[in-house]
Amino acid sequence: MAIINPIIGHEITVQIGDGASPEVFAHPVLINTTRAVSFTTATESDELCDTEDQSLPAQTFRRVRSFDTKIDGAGMLHKASVHEFLSWAGSGEVKNVKVAIGDSIVTGPFVLTSFQVSAERVKTSECQITLEQAGPVTVTEAP
C-alpha cells in the first residue's frame, strides 16, 4: 500500500525579506492560522478549423499570455505587526517574498494589496493579508 506524504499547513511558510544586503527573510507572526498560494495563468485562445473540411468542429488552441502568483495569509493579529503592515500597504513598496511549499521554494517580488483587521467585541482580533506578484517569480527545489 502506498500512503500519501502530506504537507501539514504549518509547513507552508511565507517569509518576507527585509531589503538588507544580504537579505534576511522572516515569517510574519500574524500569518499564524491559514496560508494559501495561488498560481494562475491568463490564456489566449483561437478556434482553428480544418481547412480541408470546414464542416468539422474547430479545435481550440490556447497559449499562456501571463502567469500570476498570489499569497493569502491570516491569523490572530499580532499587535507589534500592525504599524509595519499598515505602512507597507500605504507605501506601495515591493518586497521580496519566499514561500516554502513541500520541496519547492517560490521566490520573487510582491506587493501588499490587502491588509484587513476584524474583531468581535470581546474576542481576539484577526487579520488577513494578500500579497500579489510584482515581477517574475522563480520556483526552485528546496535544498
Secondary structure by P-SEA (a helix, b strand, c coil): cccccccccccbbbbbbcccccbbbbcccccccbbbbbbbbbbbbbbbccccccccbbbbbbbbcbbbbbbbbbccccccaaaaaaaaaaacbbbbbbbbcccbbbbbcccccbbbbbbcccccccbbbbbbbccbbbbbccc
